[in-house]
Amino acid sequence: MALRFIHTADWHLGQQFHGFDRDAEHGRFLEWLLGQLVERRPDALIVSGDIFDSISPPSTAQRRFYQFLAQARATCPSLQVVLTAGNHDSASRLEAPSDLLAGLGIHVVGTIPRRPDGTVDPARLLIPLRTTTGTIEAIAIAVPFLRPSDVPGVEGARDPYLDGIREFHRRLVAEAVGLRDARFPGAALVALGHCHLTGAEESRESERCLVIGGSEALGVDSYPKELAYVALGHLHKPQSLDGGRIRYSGSPIPLSFSERRYTHRVLEVAIADSRLQAVTDLPVPRTISLHRIPESGALPLSGILPLLAQLPAASTTPTADQPFLEVHILDDGPDPTRRRQVDDALRDKAARLTRIQLVRPEPTPGSGPSQPTAHIGSIADLQSLDPIQLMASAHRERHGTDPAGDLERALRELIANEALEPHRA
């Protein structure tokens, strides 16, 4: 009999998007996911890390999470849930209620359990998955995000972290094979992971580096061929590797403007006869749009303002449902009124401005600064710099031109006023 489960990851509950709360979007996603569970009746739900956006998520995000688990169990009593921690999660906080949740068929793995002698205790990482008839058709190998301290040492390793992860998976899969052969013959092996695989496409704007100061991308050979399916989290774009055996479900909502064109989804996976049978994409409805003006490249402010004027009126859309907006303006020189003009153009418009991105124009031949840029080589050099020269150097580096005379006069006035302050005090 086939076993079916939903694979999802990277919820990032509690995310603040340029200062805007996304609780309503996450609520709609979880409501939709609950509907999929009720309609499709999978045997299990697998969530591969980054359930929360930070190690200290707001209470609203935690409430969303536990309300969803309670509703899922109430509406689908036979549903098994396997959750692991990602690099954004607090591993210990996530698994703190694990003993309580285990009684409800919800298995949470945040940290790597160890025996008194320090070796890994695989018992809590190997979770049998059963069908509605009660037969065990798969064993989930629930591996959370692995930190360097979690992986074993490998003698002669070229990269202790990456080689240690390969060895960790090898040992754990061997334990799972032994459990299968002894108690559940014919069960498929399904692994969870939260990592970056070589060859997979990432979203730098919203995916935090896993290991600071070192290589972090694993090869597909980190997951032994005995694994019928590998359910990954961390990368937000849905994608598959190794012939579809290894997959990222991706995030359910766009977490940065670089993800606005993704088709966000969860995956329904069918396992039968110890093998992967089918994977079905279940697209997540987009409830809030992300707009970039212009759609690509950048325009001078004079070209941006008419586009902002074409946006729909705010009266047609509740604030919580208004799209997020990012504006890319061609930086054609200093303009202290730039932000005010954009704000004025967006007044009473159905858009939530997240940021204004200034884009420097490409330099043209012969357009370099008229004077060389000053270089600071020591503290003595810094102390000897004339503030006017420093400002002029920064202006030439930033804009490719000498500063206007009124800008220089304004700086001189500020310096003069600053010099008088001690005497006024």
Buried (B, 14 or more C-beta within 10 A) or exposed (E): EEBBBBBBBBBBBBBEBEEBBBBEBBBBBBEBBBEBBEEEEBBBBBBBBBBBBBBEBBEBBBEBBEEBBEBBBEEBEBBBBBBBBBBBBBBEBBBEEBEEBEEBBBBBBBBBEEEEEEEBEBEBBBBBBBBEEEEBBBBBBBBBBBBEEBBBEBEEBEEBBBBBBBBBBBBBBEBBBEBBEEEBEEBBBBBBBBBBBBEBEBBEEBBEEBBEEEEBBBBBEBBBEBBBBBBBBBBBBBBBBBEEBBBBBBBBBBBBBBBBEBEBBBBBBBBBEBEBBEBEEBEBEBBBEBBBBBEEEBBEBEEBBEBBEEBEEBEEBEEBBBBBBBBBBBBBEEEEEBEEBBEEBBEEBBBBBBEBEBEEEEEEEEEEBEEEEBEEEEEEEEEEEEEEEBBBBEBBEBBBBBBEEEBBEEBEEEEEEEEEEEEEE
